[in-house]
Amino acid sequence: MSNPVVQFLFDFGSPNAYLCHKVIPDIERRTNIKFEYVPILLGGLFKLANNRSPAEAFAGVANKQSYDRLEMQRFVTKHKLDRFRNNPFFPVNTLQIMRGAVAAQKLSNFMPYVDAMYEAMWEHGRNMNEQTEIIDVLKEAGIDFGGLLEASQEPDVKSSLLTNTQSAFERGAFGSPTFFVRNEIFFGKDRLREVEEEIQRAIHA
């Protein structure tokens, strides 16, 4: 049978999506299945789904916030992700860098771009809403920043990001990280085990 389509709907503004990104290679090695990364605009998806970020939705629920921090620390410890740091500029407007992700797909330097953006956001605490900072990060990663920034302003790149976001909502997504294994939807880093199990079921179906 052909490989099942496994999609990872992501926005660089989600720390949980970063944590998933760091763990996905282990799942790919175990299953021999590559994840398809799908850039979406999380703010746009929130509006479509009438959703809010957990930080906003549970701002007045101290115990929930405390538990979420505990859960994140457990995940970080379990997977030895000791480079993770909270971003002091959070929440960041990710429109520029998510358009950049779509542009990087066109320019065939997608994964180096994704790695650079995630590391800047969630390992080095950089302000990725500032174009000068974006340019510096791209330079440091050896990515042609001029070509990428130019491509990110092309109408088809802008429309692709909007289309990805609309499609995500229509398929049932309401936030990031969201995964689809064929047509089965999974949300959150705490569903990665179920994602892997579903991949295995699809392989052996």
C-alpha positions as protocol buffer text, in pm:
chain_id: "A"
residue {
  index: 1
  type: MET
  ca { x: 0 y: 0 z: 0 }
}
residue {
  index: 2
  type: SER
  ca { x: 106 y: 361 z: -40 }
}
residue {
  index: 3
  type: ASN
  ca { x: 224 y: 554 z: 260 }
}
residue {
  index: 4
  type: PRO
  ca { x: -52 y: 714 z: 465 }
}
residue {
  index: 5
  type: VAL
  ca { x: -59 y: 1091 z: 456 }
}
residue {
  index: 6
  type: VAL
  ca { x: 42 y: 1229 z: 795 }
}
residue {
  index: 7
  type: GLN
  ca { x: 7 y: 1604 z: 829 }
}
residue {
  index: 8
  type: PHE
  ca { x: 133 y: 1837 z: 1099 }
}
residue {
  index: 9
  type: LEU
  ca { x: -53 y: 2169 z: 1105 }
}
residue {
  index: 10
  type: PHE
  ca { x: 177 y: 2418 z: 1272 }
}
residue {
  index: 11
  type: ASP
  ca { x: 239 y: 2780 z: 1359 }
}
residue {
  index: 12
  type: PHE
  ca { x: 570 y: 2895 z: 1504 }
}
residue {
  index: 13
  type: GLY
  ca { x: 382 y: 3086 z: 1775 }
}
residue {
  index: 14
  type: SER
  ca { x: 279 y: 2767 z: 1955 }
}
residue {
  index: 15
  type: PRO
  ca { x: 532 y: 2633 z: 2206 }
}
residue {
  index: 16
  type: ASN
  ca { x: 356 y: 2297 z: 2200 }
}
residue {
  index: 17
  type: ALA
  ca { x: 400 y: 2281 z: 1823 }
}
residue {
  index: 18
  type: TYR
  ca { x: 773 y: 2342 z: 1875 }
}
residue {
  index: 19
  type: LEU
  ca { x: 786 y: 2053 z: 2123 }
}
residue {
  index: 20
  type: CYS
  ca { x: 609 y: 1828 z: 1871 }
}
residue {
  index: 21
  type: HIS
  ca { x: 851 y: 1934 z: 1599 }
}
residue {
  index: 22
  type: LYS
  ca { x: 1139 y: 1815 z: 1812 }
}
residue {
  index: 23
  type: VAL
  ca { x: 979 y: 1474 z: 1875 }
}
residue {
  index: 24
  type: ILE
  ca { x: 843 y: 1407 z: 1524 }
}
residue {
  index: 25
  type: PRO
  ca { x: 1181 y: 1278 z: 1389 }
}
residue {
  index: 26
  type: ASP
  ca { x: 1171 y: 993 z: 1643 }
}
residue {
  index: 27
  type: ILE
  ca { x: 824 y: 892 z: 1524 }
}
residue {
  index: 28
  type: GLU
  ca { x: 938 y: 914 z: 1162 }
}
residue {
  index: 29
  type: ARG
  ca { x: 1230 y: 681 z: 1235 }
}
residue {
  index: 30
  type: ARG
  ca { x: 1011 y: 429 z: 1415 }
}
residue {
  index: 31
  type: THR
  ca { x: 738 y: 426 z: 1149 }
}
residue {
  index: 32
  type: ASN
  ca { x: 942 y: 504 z: 838 }
}
residue {
  index: 33
  type: ILE
  ca { x: 674 y: 759 z: 750 }
}
residue {
  index: 34
  type: LYS
  ca { x: 749 y: 1126 z: 684 }
}
residue {
  index: 35
  type: PHE
  ca { x: 523 y: 1393 z: 827 }
}
residue {
  index: 36
  type: GLU
  ca { x: 395 y: 1658 z: 588 }
}
residue {
  index: 37
  type: TYR
  ca { x: 429 y: 2001 z: 751 }
}
residue {
  index: 38
  type: VAL
  ca { x: 137 y: 2233 z: 673 }
}
residue {
  index: 39
  type: PRO
  ca { x: 186 y: 2602 z: 764 }
}
residue {
  index: 40
  type: ILE
  ca { x: -125 y: 2768 z: 904 }
}
residue {
  index: 41
  type: LEU
  ca { x: -194 y: 3103 z: 1067 }
}
residue {
  index: 42
  type: LEU
  ca { x: -296 y: 3028 z: 1423 }
}
residue {
  index: 43
  type: GLY
  ca { x: -455 y: 3367 z: 1484 }
}
residue {
  index: 44
  type: GLY
  ca { x: -671 y: 3321 z: 1176 }
}
residue {
  index: 45
  type: LEU
  ca { x: -770 y: 2970 z: 1283 }
}
residue {
  index: 46
  type: PHE
  ca { x: -864 y: 3098 z: 1629 }
}
residue {
  index: 47
  type: LYS
  ca { x: -1095 y: 3354 z: 1468 }
}
residue {
  index: 48
  type: LEU
  ca { x: -1257 y: 3097 z: 1239 }
}
residue {
  index: 49
  type: ALA
  ca { x: -1309 y: 2850 z: 1524 }
}
residue {
  index: 50
  type: ASN
  ca { x: -1408 y: 3114 z: 1783 }
}
residue {
  index: 51
  type: ASN
  ca { x: -1117 y: 2989 z: 1993 }
}
residue {
  index: 52
  type: ARG
  ca { x: -858 y: 3160 z: 2214 }
}
residue {
  index: 53
  type: SER
  ca { x: -510 y: 3066 z: 2324 }
}
residue {
  index: 54
  type: PRO
  ca { x: -490 y: 2874 z: 2654 }
}
residue {
  index: 55
  type: ALA
  ca { x: -301 y: 3166 z: 2809 }
}
residue {
  index: 56
  type: GLU
  ca { x: -598 y: 3390 z: 2735 }
}
residue {
  index: 57
  type: ALA
  ca { x: -879 y: 3140 z: 2786 }
}
residue {
  index: 58
  type: PHE
  ca { x: -751 y: 3025 z: 3126 }
}
residue {
  index: 59
  type: ALA
  ca { x: -597 y: 3352 z: 3242 }
}
residue {
  index: 60
  type: GLY
  ca { x: -806 y: 3349 z: 3559 }
}
residue {
  index: 61
  type: VAL
  ca { x: -770 y: 2978 z: 3637 }
}
residue {
  index: 62
  type: ALA
  ca { x: -449 y: 2955 z: 3837 }
}
residue {
  index: 63
  type: ASN
  ca { x: -466 y: 2580 z: 3895 }
}
residue {
  index: 64
  type: LYS
  ca { x: -512 y: 2511 z: 3523 }
}
residue {
  index: 65
  type: GLN
  ca { x: -217 y: 2732 z: 3434 }
}
residue {
  index: 66
  type: SER
  ca { x: -6 y: 2562 z: 3701 }
}
residue {
  index: 67
  type: TYR
  ca { x: -100 y: 2218 z: 3570 }
}
residue {
  index: 68
  type: ASP
  ca { x: -24 y: 2316 z: 3210 }
}
residue {
  index: 69
  type: ARG
  ca { x: 324 y: 2427 z: 3315 }
}
residue {
  index: 70
  type: LEU
  ca { x: 373 y: 2097 z: 3498 }
}
residue {
  index: 71
  type: GLU
  ca { x: 260 y: 1898 z: 3194 }
}
residue {
  index: 72
  type: MET
  ca { x: 495 y: 2091 z: 2969 }
}
residue {
  index: 73
  type: GLN
  ca { x: 788 y: 2033 z: 3204 }
}
residue {
  index: 74
  type: ARG
  ca { x: 713 y: 1661 z: 3215 }
}
residue {
  index: 75
  type: PHE
  ca { x: 714 y: 1649 z: 2835 }
}
residue {
  index: 76
  type: VAL
  ca { x: 1039 y: 1847 z: 2817 }
}
residue {
  index: 77
  type: THR
  ca { x: 1201 y: 1616 z: 3071 }
}
residue {
  index: 78
  type: LYS
  ca { x: 1073 y: 1296 z: 2910 }
}
residue {
  index: 79
  type: HIS
  ca { x: 1207 y: 1389 z: 2567 }
}
residue {
  index: 80
  type: LYS
  ca { x: 1521 y: 1564 z: 2695 }
}
residue {
  index: 81
  type: LEU
  ca { x: 1432 y: 1894 z: 2530 }
}
residue {
  index: 82
  type: ASP
  ca { x: 1646 y: 2102 z: 2759 }
}
residue {
  index: 83
  type: ARG
  ca { x: 1698 y: 2378 z: 2501 }
}
residue {
  index: 84
  type: PHE
  ca { x: 1335 y: 2487 z: 2533 }
}
residue {
  index: 85
  type: ARG
  ca { x: 1283 y: 2834 z: 2677 }
}
residue {
  index: 86
  type: ASN
  ca { x: 973 y: 3049 z: 2711 }
}
residue {
  index: 87
  type: ASN
  ca { x: 980 y: 3339 z: 2468 }
}
residue {
  index: 88
  type: PRO
  ca { x: 977 y: 3677 z: 2649 }
}
residue {
  index: 89
  type: PHE
  ca { x: 794 y: 3837 z: 2354 }
}
residue {
  index: 90
  type: PHE
  ca { x: 508 y: 3583 z: 2359 }
}
residue {
  index: 91
  type: PRO
  ca { x: 254 y: 3610 z: 2207 }
}
residue {
  index: 92
  type: VAL
  ca { x: 422 y: 3698 z: 1878 }
}
residue {
  index: 93
  type: ASN
  ca { x: 244 y: 3801 z: 1558 }
}
residue {
  index: 94
  type: THR
  ca { x: 364 y: 3521 z: 1331 }
}
residue {
  index: 95
  type: LEU
  ca { x: 216 y: 3641 z: 1001 }
}
residue {
  index: 96
  type: GLN
  ca { x: 555 y: 3728 z: 848 }
}
residue {
  index: 97
  type: ILE
  ca { x: 731 y: 3408 z: 946 }
}
residue {
  index: 98
  type: MET
  ca { x: 437 y: 3184 z: 852 }
}
residue {
  index: 99
  type: ARG
  ca { x: 427 y: 3342 z: 507 }
}
residue {
  index: 100
  type: GLY
  ca { x: 800 y: 3276 z: 506 }
}
residue {
  index: 101
  type: ALA
  ca { x: 730 y: 2908 z: 572 }
}
residue {
  index: 102
  type: VAL
  ca { x: 509 y: 2886 z: 262 }
}
residue {
  index: 103
  type: ALA
  ca { x: 773 y: 3073 z: 62 }
}
residue {
  index: 104
  type: ALA
  ca { x: 1042 y: 2834 z: 186 }
}
residue {
  index: 105
  type: GLN
  ca { x: 835 y: 2543 z: 54 }
}
residue {
  index: 106
  type: LYS
  ca { x: 848 y: 2703 z: -291 }
}
residue {
  index: 107
  type: LEU
  ca { x: 1221 y: 2769 z: -264 }
}
residue {
  index: 108
  type: SER
  ca { x: 1306 y: 2416 z: -144 }
}
residue {
  index: 109
  type: ASN
  ca { x: 1470 y: 2523 z: 182 }
}
residue {
  index: 110
  type: PHE
  ca { x: 1172 y: 2447 z: 400 }
}
residue {
  index: 111
  type: MET
  ca { x: 1314 y: 2233 z: 682 }
}
residue {
  index: 112
  type: PRO
  ca { x: 1622 y: 2453 z: 739 }
}
residue {
  index: 113
  type: TYR
  ca { x: 1382 y: 2747 z: 761 }
}
residue {
  index: 114
  type: VAL
  ca { x: 1150 y: 2566 z: 1002 }
}
residue {
  index: 115
  type: ASP
  ca { x: 1441 y: 2463 z: 1225 }
}
residue {
  index: 116
  type: ALA
  ca { x: 1579 y: 2818 z: 1226 }
}
residue {
  index: 117
  type: MET
  ca { x: 1246 y: 2979 z: 1314 }
}
residue {
  index: 118
  type: TYR
  ca { x: 1160 y: 2730 z: 1588 }
}
residue {
  index: 119
  type: GLU
  ca { x: 1505 y: 2760 z: 1745 }
}
residue {
  index: 120
  type: ALA
  ca { x: 1486 y: 3140 z: 1737 }
}
residue {
  index: 121
  type: MET
  ca { x: 1141 y: 3141 z: 1895 }
}
residue {
  index: 122
  type: TRP
  ca { x: 1166 y: 2867 z: 2155 }
}
residue {
  index: 123
  type: GLU
  ca { x: 1536 y: 2819 z: 2227 }
}
residue {
  index: 124
  type: HIS
  ca { x: 1682 y: 3168 z: 2195 }
}
residue {
  index: 125
  type: GLY
  ca { x: 1382 y: 3385 z: 2288 }
}
residue {
  index: 126
  type: ARG
  ca { x: 1409 y: 3619 z: 1991 }
}
residue {
  index: 127
  type: ASN
  ca { x: 1140 y: 3864 z: 1880 }
}
residue {
  index: 128
  type: MET
  ca { x: 1026 y: 3712 z: 1553 }
}
residue {
  index: 129
  type: ASN
  ca { x: 771 y: 3987 z: 1492 }
}
residue {
  index: 130
  type: GLU
  ca { x: 1059 y: 4218 z: 1395 }
}
residue {
  index: 131
  type: GLN
  ca { x: 1180 y: 4198 z: 1037 }
}
residue {
  index: 132
  type: THR
  ca { x: 1537 y: 4290 z: 1130 }
}
residue {
  index: 133
  type: GLU
  ca { x: 1543 y: 3996 z: 1370 }
}
residue {
  index: 134
  type: ILE
  ca { x: 1396 y: 3767 z: 1105 }
}
residue {
  index: 135
  type: ILE
  ca { x: 1669 y: 3873 z: 863 }
}
residue {
  index: 136
  type: ASP
  ca { x: 1940 y: 3812 z: 1124 }
}
residue {
  index: 137
  type: VAL
  ca { x: 1806 y: 3463 z: 1195 }
}
residue {
  index: 138
  type: LEU
  ca { x: 1794 y: 3379 z: 824 }
}
residue {
  index: 139
  type: LYS
  ca { x: 2149 y: 3504 z: 774 }
}
residue {
  index: 140
  type: GLU
  ca { x: 2274 y: 3295 z: 1065 }
}
residue {
  index: 141
  type: ALA
  ca { x: 2104 y: 2989 z: 917 }
}
residue {
  index: 142
  type: GLY
  ca { x: 2264 y: 3049 z: 576 }
}
residue {
  index: 143
  type: ILE
  ca { x: 1927 y: 3109 z: 409 }
}
residue {
  index: 144
  type: ASP
  ca { x: 1893 y: 3360 z: 124 }
}
residue {
  index: 145
  type: PHE
  ca { x: 1691 y: 3614 z: 320 }
}
residue {
  index: 146
  type: GLY
  ca { x: 1640 y: 3849 z: 26 }
}
residue {
  index: 147
  type: GLY
  ca { x: 1488 y: 3581 z: -196 }
}
residue {
  index: 148
  type: LEU
  ca { x: 1277 y: 3439 z: 82 }
}
residue {
  index: 149
  type: LEU
  ca { x: 1138 y: 3771 z: 200 }
}
residue {
  index: 150
  type: GLU
  ca { x: 1058 y: 3866 z: -158 }
}
residue {
  index: 151
  type: ALA
  ca { x: 882 y: 3534 z: -218 }
}
residue {
  index: 152
  type: SER
  ca { x: 686 y: 3569 z: 107 }
}
residue {
  index: 153
  type: GLN
  ca { x: 513 y: 3877 z: -35 }
}
residue {
  index: 154
  type: GLU
  ca { x: 395 y: 3706 z: -352 }
}
residue {
  index: 155
  type: PRO
  ca { x: 15 y: 3681 z: -383 }
}
residue {
  index: 156
  type: ASP
  ca { x: 14 y: 3302 z: -422 }
}
residue {
  index: 157
  type: VAL
  ca { x: 214 y: 3259 z: -101 }
}
residue {
  index: 158
  type: LYS
  ca { x: -25 y: 3483 z: 93 }
}
residue {
  index: 159
  type: SER
  ca { x: -328 y: 3303 z: -50 }
}
residue {
  index: 160
  type: SER
  ca { x: -178 y: 2958 z: 18 }
}
residue {
  index: 161
  type: LEU
  ca { x: -141 y: 3040 z: 388 }
}
residue {
  index: 162
  type: LEU
  ca { x: -503 y: 3159 z: 402 }
}
residue {
  index: 163
  type: THR
  ca { x: -619 y: 2849 z: 213 }
}
residue {
  index: 164
  type: ASN
  ca { x: -428 y: 2618 z: 448 }
}
residue {
  index: 165
  type: THR
  ca { x: -587 y: 2790 z: 746 }
}
residue {
  index: 166
  type: GLN
  ca { x: -939 y: 2777 z: 603 }
}
residue {
  index: 167
  type: SER
  ca { x: -897 y: 2413 z: 507 }
}
residue {
  index: 168
  type: ALA
  ca { x: -771 y: 2331 z: 856 }
}
residue {
  index: 169
  type: PHE
  ca { x: -1085 y: 2481 z: 1007 }
}
residue {
  index: 170
  type: GLU
  ca { x: -1313 y: 2301 z: 761 }
}
residue {
  index: 171
  type: ARG
  ca { x: -1148 y: 1969 z: 853 }
}
residue {
  index: 172
  type: GLY
  ca { x: -1216 y: 2030 z: 1221 }
}
residue {
  index: 173
  type: ALA
  ca { x: -899 y: 2200 z: 1347 }
}
residue {
  index: 174
  type: PHE
  ca { x: -921 y: 2472 z: 1611 }
}
residue {
  index: 175
  type: GLY
  ca { x: -557 y: 2519 z: 1715 }
}
residue {
  index: 176
  type: SER
  ca { x: -200 y: 2398 z: 1678 }
}
residue {
  index: 177
  type: PRO
  ca { x: -44 y: 2147 z: 1698 }
}
residue {
  index: 178
  type: THR
  ca { x: -303 y: 1952 z: 1499 }
}
residue {
  index: 179
  type: PHE
  ca { x: -231 y: 1625 z: 1320 }
}
residue {
  index: 180
  type: PHE
  ca { x: -417 y: 1435 z: 1052 }
}
residue {
  index: 181
  type: VAL
  ca { x: -341 y: 1070 z: 981 }
}
residue {
  index: 182
  type: ARG
  ca { x: -540 y: 1029 z: 665 }
}
residue {
  index: 183
  type: ASN
  ca { x: -872 y: 1175 z: 787 }
}
residue {
  index: 184
  type: GLU
  ca { x: -826 y: 1112 z: 1157 }
}
residue {
  index: 185
  type: ILE
  ca { x: -766 y: 1431 z: 1356 }
}
residue {
  index: 186
  type: PHE
  ca { x: -553 y: 1459 z: 1671 }
}
residue {
  index: 187
  type: PHE
  ca { x: -482 y: 1773 z: 1872 }
}
residue {
  index: 188
  type: GLY
  ca { x: -196 y: 1855 z: 2106 }
}
residue {
  index: 189
  type: LYS
  ca { x: 143 y: 1719 z: 2200 }
}
residue {
  index: 190
  type: ASP
  ca { x: -23 y: 1477 z: 2442 }
}
residue {
  index: 191
  type: ARG
  ca { x: -174 y: 1292 z: 2144 }
}
residue {
  index: 192
  type: LEU
  ca { x: 153 y: 1203 z: 1976 }
}
residue {
  index: 193
  type: ARG
  ca { x: 133 y: 844 z: 2100 }
}
residue {
  index: 194
  type: GLU
  ca { x: -213 y: 811 z: 1945 }
}
residue {
  index: 195
  type: VAL
  ca { x: -81 y: 968 z: 1623 }
}
residue {
  index: 196
  type: GLU
  ca { x: 191 y: 705 z: 1606 }
}
residue {
  index: 197
  type: GLU
  ca { x: -56 y: 426 z: 1681 }
}
residue {
  index: 198
  type: GLU
  ca { x: -284 y: 549 z: 1402 }
}
residue {
  index: 199
  type: ILE
  ca { x: 9 y: 557 z: 1161 }
}
residue {
  index: 200
  type: GLN
  ca { x: 85 y: 196 z: 1249 }
}
residue {
  index: 201
  type: ARG
  ca { x: -278 y: 99 z: 1193 }
}
residue {
  index: 202
  type: ALA
  ca { x: -276 y: 271 z: 856 }
}
residue {
  index: 203
  type: ILE
  ca { x: 46 y: 96 z: 755 }
}
residue {
  index: 204
  type: HIS
  ca { x: -92 y: -246 z: 839 }
}
residue {
  index: 205
  type: ALA
  ca { x: -446 y: -192 z: 715 }
}
